[in-house]
Amino acid sequence: MARKLKKNNTYHSSSVAPVKPKSQKEMAQTEKSATFALGVVALVVAVCVAPLAAEISSSDIHHHKHLSLKMDEAQLTVNNELSYEVQVSWKSQRCYQCLYQQLGVVPAGLDPGQPSSVNFVVSTQHEITLQINSTPIELELCKIPFHFGEHGNYSLWVKTLNASFGVNCSVVTDKDPVNSYIPILVAFLIYALLALVFAIGKKVWGLDAVRGLVLRLGSSMETERLINSELGPTRVVPPVTDNILPPPLTSSKRLRSLDTFRGISLVIMVFVNYGGGRYWFFRHESWNGLTVADLVFPWFVFIMGTSIALSINALLRAGATRCSLLRKAVWRSLQLFIIGVLVINPNYCQGALAWENLRIPGVLQRLAWSYLVVACLDLLVARGQLDVLTLDAWWSPAIDFLLYWPAWLCVILLEVLWLFLTFQLPVPDCPTGYLGPGGIGDMGLYLNCTGGAAGFIDRLLLGEKHMYQNPSSRVIYATRIPYDPEGVLGSINSILMAFLGLQAGKIILHYRERPKSIMSRFLIWGLLLGVVSAFLTKCSTDQGFIPVNKNLWSLSYVTTLACFAFVLLMLIYYIVDVNKWWSGAPFYYPGMNSILVYVGHEVFEDYFPFRWRMSNSQSHAEHLIQNLVATSCWVIISYLLYKKKIFWKI
């Protein structure tokens, strides 16, 4: 996250008033007075020489004074040897078509070979481009792209080339930066070591010889009971198909891969919500593009759709009516929405919630809306008995698609509506079809057009005070108006994401006894969606027809993340359910209690042991430790709840 750059002028000259020396009569009184006078004379000499010394060595003073640096900051000293002052501006390389932001002005050099110097604080998260202009005439002298390192000290020298009378700009490293990514490597190695120890220990304890030895060492009856309870044959836990829909009433098999996939998404979501060690790639992208934080919410929506397909099929087979399931879907969506509003407006310590600034959209609200629409679509076309369907007909390769064409038609119409509103809805003072961030983007021409039609619809229907007040677009693009990434227009594409997850569930249902067919169809869907994404984005971040954008929940964002979801689910399904190389632990446990973990981590975010006072709040390492401990605590909590068979279903 790029921070506001600060400046500190270190070129200075100072003078100190000379101290009046003692008289000779007073110095002759005692030997002590004489000694004191000599000291005073020395002080007077030092004071008189100091201004001259300061003027001679002014170019070196800045090396002795360092600014106080925070996370993702470095010190840049600009040395100007030119005979006129220069203006220093900057622009992040992640800021598409942005205006340069003023960093500061450096005075003209004192004398030939004696530069003036000014210290600045610059961001180290992304590569930035420095622009040096002359003043008062805005004439570009040079432009330098450079990626500064955290807590490094750098010097930018602006000199005149005698031969061509041009200007030369060069960056010199005065102090090497620190490697802020080492804590991530150490954390990865620690968790990998713990996983390895756990896997080896489980294998060793499972050996008959080891179990027999333990039986002989302790009380045979009690020890056998304990060992069987922990290492005996796996018990079939009453399945919880999803945290929204009830479990199937008769289910002999449960796909652990689905809960594992959901758990992976949830654990990453909790980690990035807690701060992700304050690393920029664990935070949401400012506008176009993807970071780790942008992956998990769509995956959660995707796997919710998969669970809807399995749950409704099981309940229809058990004899439930479509009307009863529709009533339950509406009631559960309402509960999700209400819980979401309460979770994202935690003013418990500041008095009662005030309607005038209550945020309405949110993560759980988006889940509630997507769940309701997709569940209704599935109830429209779902079949309770799939065994009677043949796979030998010529159209059978597309059976999981053709049987549900009415639902697909509804989703396609919703996408047509999204495209029409996005690209054809007139927005006051903004170009039609604008997809940019506003602010300083697009050369500052559309300052208050953040999100185009999506932002306009939210402001029109919800009001600015009921939207998210600190969008990620403020980080790099310096936007000024509220914008909600979980707004109204983006909800249409979240329905598409959940519906693609529903399609994955239909594949599992129709090919449940043919794992190879399931995996091949997952790969085919991933490939098709990847091709669509490549076309929409032109394989670029900002140049495509519809860029990948989490704030907008753009069509390409959904197709890209659904492509990843199909491929990832295929891999987990192959490892966990087909070959059983991995049980899914520890992600399986939070995946079984996802709503409880999500709500809990939001409500108890500021309580110990999820947060504590750090000795150095500007340390990536301390933030990473705190966020990893907090996330691990929720994994442990979900494991304990799983052992107690406690699941929160709504």
JOTAKA-V136536 format. One record per residue. N is the residue number from 1. PHI is phi as a letter, one per 30 degrees, with the letter a starting at -180 (* if undefined). NEAR is the number of other ideal C-beta (glycine too) atoms within 8 Angstrom. Layout:
N_PHI_NEAR, N_PHI_NEAR
This chain:
1_*_7, 2_d_9, 3_c_9, 4_d_3, 5_d_11, 6_c_7, 7_b_10, 8_b_9, 9_d_8, 10_c_11, 11_d_10, 12_a_6, 13_b_7, 14_b_7, 15_b_6, 16_b_6, 17_d_5, 18_d_7, 19_d_8, 20_d_3, 21_d_8, 22_d_8, 23_d_6, 24_d_5, 25_d_6, 26_d_9, 27_d_11, 28_d_7, 29_d_6, 30_b_5, 31_d_5, 32_d_6, 33_d_12, 34_d_10, 35_d_8, 36_d_10, 37_d_12, 38_e_8, 39_d_8, 40_d_11, 41_d_9, 42_d_8, 43_d_9, 44_d_11, 45_d_8, 46_d_8, 47_d_11, 48_d_9, 49_d_8, 50_e_11, 51_e_10, 52_d_8, 53_d_8, 54_d_11, 55_d_9, 56_d_6, 57_c_8, 58_d_13, 59_d_9, 60_c_7, 61_d_13, 62_d_11, 63_d_7, 64_c_5, 65_b_8, 66_c_6, 67_d_9, 68_d_4, 69_c_10, 70_c_7, 71_d_9, 72_h_12, 73_b_13, 74_b_16, 75_c_14, 76_b_12, 77_c_16, 78_c_14, 79_c_13, 80_c_15, 81_c_12, 82_d_12, 83_d_4, 84_b_7, 85_d_10, 86_b_15, 87_c_12, 88_c_15, 89_b_11, 90_b_13, 91_a_12, 92_d_12, 93_d_9, 94_d_9, 95_c_12, 96_d_11, 97_h_6, 98_c_12, 99_d_7, 100_d_8, 101_c_10, 102_d_7, 103_c_11, 104_l_11, 105_c_9, 106_c_14, 107_d_9, 108_d_9, 109_d_12, 110_d_8, 111_b_5, 112_e_5, 113_i_5, 114_b_9, 115_d_12, 116_c_12, 117_b_15, 118_b_16, 119_c_14, 120_b_15, 121_c_14, 122_b_13, 123_d_13, 124_c_12, 125_d_7, 126_b_10, 127_d_8, 128_b_14, 129_c_11, 130_c_14, 131_b_12, 132_c_14, 133_c_11, 134_d_11, 135_b_10, 136_d_3, 137_d_5, 138_d_7, 139_c_6, 140_d_8, 141_c_10, 142_a_10, 143_b_8, 144_b_11, 145_d_9, 146_a_10, 147_c_8, 148_d_13, 149_c_10, 150_d_12, 151_i_8, 152_d_14, 153_c_10, 154_b_14, 155_b_11, 156_c_15, 157_c_12, 158_c_17, 159_b_10, 160_c_9, 161_d_9, 162_d_4, 163_d_4, 164_c_4, 165_h_6, 166_c_6, 167_c_11, 168_c_10, 169_b_13, 170_b_8, 171_c_10, 172_b_8, 173_d_8, 174_d_8, 175_b_6, 176_d_6, 177_d_11, 178_d_8, 179_c_5, 180_d_10, 181_c_7, 182_d_7, 183_e_12, 184_d_10, 185_d_8, 186_d_8, 187_d_11, 188_d_8, 189_d_8, 190_d_8, 191_d_8, 192_d_8, 193_d_8, 194_d_8, 195_d_8, 196_d_8, 197_d_8, 198_d_8, 199_d_8, 200_d_8, 201_d_8, 202_d_8, 203_d_8, 204_d_8, 205_d_9, 206_d_8, 207_d_8, 208_d_5, 209_d_6, 210_d_10, 211_d_12, 212_d_8, 213_d_8, 214_d_10, 215_d_11, 216_d_7, 217_d_6, 218_c_8, 219_d_5, 220_d_8, 221_d_6, 222_d_8, 223_d_12, 224_d_9, 225_d_8, 226_d_8, 227_d_12, 228_d_8, 229_d_6, 230_c_6, 231_b_7, 232_d_7, 233_e_3, 234_d_4, 235_d_4, 236_d_4, 237_d_6, 238_e_6, 239_d_8, 240_c_9, 241_d_13, 242_a_10, 243_d_11, 244_c_13, 245_c_13, 246_d_7, 247_d_11, 248_d_13, 249_d_7, 250_b_7, 251_b_10, 252_d_3, 253_b_4, 254_b_6, 255_d_10, 256_d_11, 257_d_13, 258_d_13, 259_d_13, 260_d_14, 261_d_14, 262_d_13, 263_d_17, 264_d_12, 265_d_14, 266_d_16, 267_d_13, 268_d_11, 269_d_12, 270_d_15, 271_d_12, 272_d_13, 273_d_9, 274_d_14, 275_k_10, 276_h_14, 277_i_13, 278_i_10, 279_d_12, 280_d_9, 281_d_8, 282_c_13, 283_b_11, 284_d_10, 285_d_11, 286_d_11, 287_b_14, 288_d_9, 289_j_10, 290_b_8, 291_b_12, 292_e_10, 293_d_12, 294_d_11, 295_d_13, 296_d_13, 297_d_10, 298_e_14, 299_d_15, 300_d_14, 301_d_15, 302_d_16, 303_d_15, 304_d_15, 305_d_19, 306_d_15, 307_d_15, 308_d_19, 309_d_17, 310_d_15, 311_d_14, 312_d_14, 313_d_15, 314_d_14, 315_d_13, 316_d_13, 317_d_10, 318_d_9, 319_j_4, 320_d_8, 321_d_5, 322_d_8, 323_d_6, 324_d_8, 325_d_14, 326_d_11, 327_d_8, 328_d_10, 329_d_14, 330_d_9, 331_d_8, 332_d_13, 333_d_13, 334_d_9, 335_d_10, 336_e_15, 337_d_12, 338_d_8, 339_d_11, 340_d_14, 341_d_13, 342_d_8, 343_d_12, 344_d_11, 345_b_9, 346_d_8, 347_c_9, 348_d_4, 349_d_3, 350_c_4, 351_j_3, 352_d_4, 353_d_6, 354_c_7, 355_d_5, 356_d_5, 357_b_7, 358_d_10, 359_d_13, 360_c_9, 361_d_13, 362_l_12, 363_d_10, 364_d_14, 365_d_14, 366_d_14, 367_d_14, 368_d_15, 369_d_13, 370_d_16, 371_d_16, 372_d_11, 373_d_10, 374_d_14, 375_d_15, 376_d_10, 377_d_13, 378_d_13, 379_d_12, 380_d_8, 381_b_10, 382_d_10, 383_c_9, 384_d_7, 385_c_6, 386_c_9, 387_d_4, 388_d_4, 389_d_9, 390_d_5, 391_c_7, 392_c_4, 393_d_7, 394_d_3, 395_c_7, 396_d_9, 397_e_4, 398_c_7, 399_d_12, 400_d_12, 401_c_9, 402_d_7, 403_d_10, 404_b_10, 405_d_8, 406_d_8, 407_d_12, 408_d_9, 409_d_8, 410_d_9, 411_d_12, 412_d_8, 413_d_8, 414_d_11, 415_d_12, 416_d_8, 417_d_9, 418_d_12, 419_d_9, 420_d_9, 421_d_11, 422_d_13, 423_c_9, 424_b_8, 425_d_11, 426_d_5, 427_c_12, 428_e_5, 429_i_5, 430_b_11, 431_d_7, 432_d_9, 433_i_9, 434_d_11, 435_c_10, 436_d_12, 437_d_12, 438_i_16, 439_i_13, 440_d_9, 441_d_15, 442_h_9, 443_h_7, 444_i_9, 445_d_5, 446_b_12, 447_e_8, 448_c_9, 449_c_14, 450_e_14, 451_i_14, 452_h_14, 453_d_14, 454_d_13, 455_d_13, 456_d_13, 457_d_13, 458_d_16, 459_d_12, 460_d_6, 461_d_7, 462_c_12, 463_j_7, 464_d_7, 465_d_7, 466_c_9, 467_c_16, 468_d_11, 469_c_6, 470_b_4, 471_d_13, 472_d_11, 473_d_15, 474_d_9, 475_d_8, 476_c_11, 477_c_15, 478_h_8, 479_d_12, 480_c_7, 481_c_10, 482_d_10, 483_a_15, 484_c_12, 485_d_12, 486_c_11, 487_d_16, 488_d_10, 489_d_13, 490_d_13, 491_d_13, 492_d_11, 493_d_14, 494_d_15, 495_d_14, 496_e_13, 497_d_16, 498_d_17, 499_d_13, 500_d_16, 501_d_18, 502_d_15, 503_d_12, 504_d_17, 505_d_15, 506_d_12, 507_d_13, 508_d_13, 509_d_12, 510_d_11, 511_b_11, 512_d_7, 513_c_3, 514_b_7, 515_e_9, 516_d_6, 517_d_8, 518_d_14, 519_d_12, 520_d_8, 521_d_11, 522_e_15, 523_d_11, 524_d_8, 525_d_14, 526_d_13, 527_d_9, 528_d_8, 529_d_14, 530_d_11, 531_d_8, 532_d_10, 533_d_13, 534_d_9, 535_d_8, 536_d_12, 537_c_16, 538_h_9, 539_h_5, 540_b_8, 541_d_9, 542_b_7, 543_c_7, 544_d_12, 545_d_6, 546_b_9, 547_d_14, 548_d_14, 549_b_13, 550_d_11, 551_d_13, 552_d_11, 553_h_12, 554_d_12, 555_e_12, 556_d_15, 557_d_15, 558_d_15, 559_d_13, 560_d_14, 561_d_13, 562_d_15, 563_e_13, 564_d_11, 565_d_15, 566_d_15, 567_d_11, 568_d_10, 569_d_15, 570_d_13, 571_d_8, 572_d_13, 573_d_15, 574_d_11, 575_d_10, 576_d_14, 577_c_9, 578_d_9, 579_c_5, 580_h_7, 581_d_5, 582_b_7, 583_d_7, 584_j_13, 585_d_7, 586_d_8, 587_d_14, 588_e_13, 589_d_14, 590_d_16, 591_d_16, 592_d_12, 593_b_15, 594_d_13, 595_d_11, 596_d_12, 597_d_14, 598_d_13, 599_d_11, 600_d_10, 601_d_14, 602_d_11, 603_d_8, 604_c_8, 605_e_10, 606_c_5, 607_c_7, 608_d_5, 609_c_7, 610_d_12, 611_a_9, 612_b_6, 613_d_3, 614_c_9, 615_d_4, 616_b_6, 617_d_6, 618_c_6, 619_c_9, 620_d_11, 621_d_8, 622_d_11, 623_d_13, 624_d_15, 625_d_10, 626_d_13, 627_d_13, 628_d_11, 629_d_10, 630_d_14, 631_d_12, 632_d_8, 633_d_10, 634_d_14, 635_d_13, 636_d_8, 637_e_10, 638_d_14, 639_d_10, 640_d_8, 641_d_12, 642_d_13, 643_d_6, 644_d_6, 645_h_7, 646_c_7, 647_b_11, 648_c_8, 649_c_8, 650_b_9
